[in-house]
Structure formats: C-alpha cells, structure tokens
C-alpha cells in the first residue's frame, strides 16, 4: 500500500506537470484529503485548488491508488487504472472527434470530466480530473433508491455512450477491433479464487440474503439456487450477446454526478470508467436498475425504462445518420432483455451488498473470510428484488 508520504510525492510530481502544461508561473496550491465515507475501496481522494494569475482557480479531483497487495489483487487494481487511463487518454478524443464530425448538438453530446494528468506507474497509479463538485455537482445518496426523473436522464446518457461505440465500430472497424474488442470483462471472469473459496463466499452471501426473506420466498429462492451454482450463473451473464459494444461496466447511480437548479435535476455526468469493457449493453442497463432501484420503482417503470433506452439509442444514432434498426433491431433487443433479466437477481446477491455496505470490507483477508456488513438496508432491498422475481415468475 502506498504510504501518505508516497502519495504526497505522487501528487507533487503530477501537479508540477499540470502547472507546466497550463503555462502557470505564479500560483499557489492547496489540497485536502477527503475521508472515505462511501464505497471507495481502492483510492485516496484529494481535492486540490491551484490559484494563479494566468487562469484564476483550477479545481482538481485526484484519485491515488492506496490499496494493499491483497486488495490490489482482489480488486484487479492495476487493470482498473489501466482502463480508466485508456478512456481519458484515447477514447475521449475518438468520441469527441466523432461528435464533432457529425456536428452533434451540444445538448445531445456525451461528455466526460476534463482530464488533467495521470500516472501509469505500478503501485503509484493516479488520475487527476476536474473537480466537478466545484461546479455544483454532487453524488446521489447510495442508500436512497432513484426516482424516474434521475433514471430517465441517466438512461439517456447511457444510450449516448453505447451509440458512440456502435458508431466507432462502423467508422473505423480496425481501430475498434484493436482498442475495444480487446477490452474483455475482467472483474468477474478473470483471476477468480479457487472453487472451494468461491463456494464458501457464495454460501455466506446466500445466508445473508436469506435473512430478510419470508419463509415462502426463502424456499423459492433456495429452489432457484439448486438449479445452477450462483457464481456460474453470474459468469454466464457476462457472455457476449447479439450486439456487443463498449459498456461502462459499473453504471450505478453513485457513479453519476448530478447538478441541480432550483431543486430540479439540471445536469448529469457519468464518472469512474475503471470497469469499461466489450460486452452487452443490456448488462449496463440491468446493473443500473438493480443496484439503484427499489421494488416500487421496478413495479412502475421496469418496462418503461427499456422502452426509453431504445428510443434514446435510436435518437442518438440518428445524430450520426445511422438507423437503430440496422444497429440493434428491436426484436433482438427485446430478446436480449428477456435473456438477461435474471442478471438482476445475481446482482442483488453479489453486488448490492457492496453498494449498501456500512463500512469497507477487509480485502486483506481471504475471499472466503471477507465480511460485508450490509445491515437492514440490504436485507430490505434484496427482499424487494426477490419479490420482483416472484412476481415476474422466475422464482
């Protein structure tokens, strides 16, 4: 794990590079480390302000790797930072060039936070971006389920992101094959622990999940689990479907910073591209829905959210003169959604506990010894997930 003094040196070296790149001569720097109060398991976070005569204030957000060797291995930390650097150093320019070429209206463009610098050095990985909070952006409460206004804006943004991947594939197929098709999913399918450790870990997750279920629903859930080992089921959900593209991979509501005006949602900006990979766009949608919604939201909006996504994908592709029927025919889309619906149950079992964890799990322990203290919020939310799948006839 990088020490505090080592992180200070990393920041100092990067800031020297930034001040040179920005052509600053007279400036002052202030920085503050922000305590980890959410589900940030891999980095030390700093808010930095550079005040200069030339450019006034430059507000920065610095993410510095600080994980132990065990955490680094468990979280695939090296690959996480490699993927994020790829996005900011290569993908942003490609996507912006496409949007410029087709003169996509500003209000319909996909935007990224401004990238200032990064460090690829092993054990010293860092990414320095603009500090969106200085512009009034904030992160939604991870314990609060989303509403339709937020969800509809987030899904539109996701459709824009996927559309750019499809456009890139058709505009420059060789580059797409080189840069995108090689980005395989790695968090759930690569470098997994020994089978006996997985089984122990899975058993613990199941026991925790069962605590909030009624007797009837617990029996239905156990009957479902007997049909297929849950980890195998989760891995199957990461196979490629009919129309793969570059997906976000961690599109949850706490990775979407928002800005409000007069109490209403004004702007939304996705962040945290450490898990981008070539995969099914339906996975991004399912991940977004089942990590951020409650039962009541799904009862009312589940079908509507897919209709909304498809319409937004059609609109976004239209800005590049492509027809959604050629890119992702509606029948194939509907079939993919149906096939991937069960992914939501696996997300509730394996991912939702981390989303609602009361404190950071100790990843220095073996995988089968990690305890996730999710509390009543998880039990209630997972009970709602099971209720949903009972109503839909899967359990």
ZIHUHU-V786865 format. One record per residue. RES is the residue in one small letter. PSI is psi as a letter, one per 40 degrees, with the letter a starting at -180 (none if undefined). Layout:
RES,PSI ; RES,PSI
//
This chain:
x,h ; x,h ; x,i ; x,d ; x,d ; x,d ; x,d ; x,d ; x,d ; x,d ; x,d ; x,d ; x,d ; x,d ; x,d ; x,d ; x,d ; x,d ; x,d ; x,d ; x,d ; x,e ; x,f ; x,h ; x,d ; x,h ; x,i ; x,i ; x,h ; x,i ; x,i ; x,h ; x,h ; x,h ; x,i ; x,h ; x,e ; x,b ; x,f ; x,h ; x,e ; x,e ; x,i ; x,h ; x,h ; x,i ; x,h ; x,h ; x,h ; x,h ; x,h ; x,i ; x,d ; x,d ; x,e ; x,b ; x,h ; x,h ; x,h ; x,i ; x,h ; x,h ; x,h ; x,h ; x,h ; x,e ; x,i ; x,i ; x,d ; x,d ; x,d ; x,d ; x,d ; x,d ; x,e ; x,f ; x,d ; x,d ; x,d ; x,d ; x,d ; x,d ; x,d ; x,d ; x,d ; x,d ; x,d ; x,d ; x,d ; x,d ; x,d ; x,d ; x,d ; x,d ; x,d ; x,d ; x,d ; x,d ; x,d ; x,d ; x,d ; x,e ; x,f ; x,h ; x,i ; x,d ; x,e ; x,e ; x,i ; x,h ; x,i ; x,i ; x,i ; x,h ; x,h ; x,d ; x,i ; x,i ; x,h ; x,e ; x,h ; x,h ; x,e ; x,f ; x,i ; x,i ; x,h ; x,h ; x,i ; x,i ; x,g ; x,d ; x,d ; x,e ; x,e ; x,e ; x,i ; x,i ; x,h ; x,i ; x,h ; x,e ; x,e ; x,h ; x,i ; x,i ; x,i ; x,d ; x,d ; x,d ; x,d ; x,d ; x,d ; x,d ; x,d ; x,d ; x,d ; x,d ; x,d ; x,d ; x,d ; x,d ; x,d ; x,d ; x,d ; x,d ; x,d ; x,d ; x,d ; x,d ; x,d ; x,g ; x,d ; x,d ; x,d ; x,d ; x,d ; x,d ; x,d ; x,d ; x,d ; x,e ; x,g ; x,i ; x,h ; x,d ; x,d ; x,e ; x,e ; x,i ; x,f ; x,i ; x,i ; x,i ; x,d ; x,d ; x,d ; x,d ; x,d ; x,d ; x,d ; x,d ; x,d ; x,d ; x,d ; x,d ; x,d ; x,d ; x,d ; x,e ; x,d ; x,e ; x,i ; x,i ; x,d ; x,d ; x,d ; x,d ; x,d ; x,d ; x,d ; x,d ; x,d ; x,d ; x,d ; x,d ; x,d ; x,h ; x,h ; x,d ; x,d ; x,d ; x,d ; x,d ; x,d ; x,d ; x,e ; x,e ; x,i ; x,i ; x,a ; x,d ; x,g ; x,i ; x,a ; x,h ; x,i ; x,d ; x,e ; x,f ; x,g ; x,i ; x,d ; x,e ; x,e ; x,h ; x,i ; x,i ; x,h ; x,i ; x,h ; x,f ; x,e ; x,i ; x,h ; x,d ; x,i ; x,h ; x,h ; x,i ; x,i ; x,g ; x,f ; x,e ; x,f ; x,i ; x,i ; x,h ; x,a ; x,h ; x,d ; x,d ; x,d ; x,d ; x,d ; x,d ; x,d ; x,d ; x,d ; x,e ; x,e ; x,e ; x,i ; x,i ; x,d ; x,d ; x,d ; x,d ; x,d ; x,d ; x,e ; x,d ; x,d ; x,d ; x,d ; x,d ; x,d ; x,d ; x,d ; x,d ; x,d ; x,d ; x,d ; x,d ; x,d ; x,d ; x,d ; x,d ; x,e ; x,e ; x,f ; x,i ; x,h ; x,d ; x,d ; x,d ; x,d ; x,g ; x,i ; x,d ; x,d ; x,d ; x,d ; x,d ; x,d ; x,d ; x,d ; x,d ; x,d ; x,e ; x,d ; x,e ; x,d ; x,d ; x,d ; x,d ; x,d ; x,d ; x,d ; x,d ; x,d ; x,d ; x,d ; x,d ; x,d ; x,e ; x,h ; x,d ; x,i ; x,h ; x,i ; x,g ; x,e ; x,e ; x,i ; x,i ; x,d ; x,e ; x,e ; x,h ; x,h ; x,h ; x,g ; x,d ; x,a ; x,d ; x,d ; x,d ; x,d ; x,d ; x,d ; x,d ; x,d ; x,d ; x,d ; x,d ; x,d ; x,d ; x,d ; x,d ; x,d ; x,e ; x,e ; x,d ; x,none
//
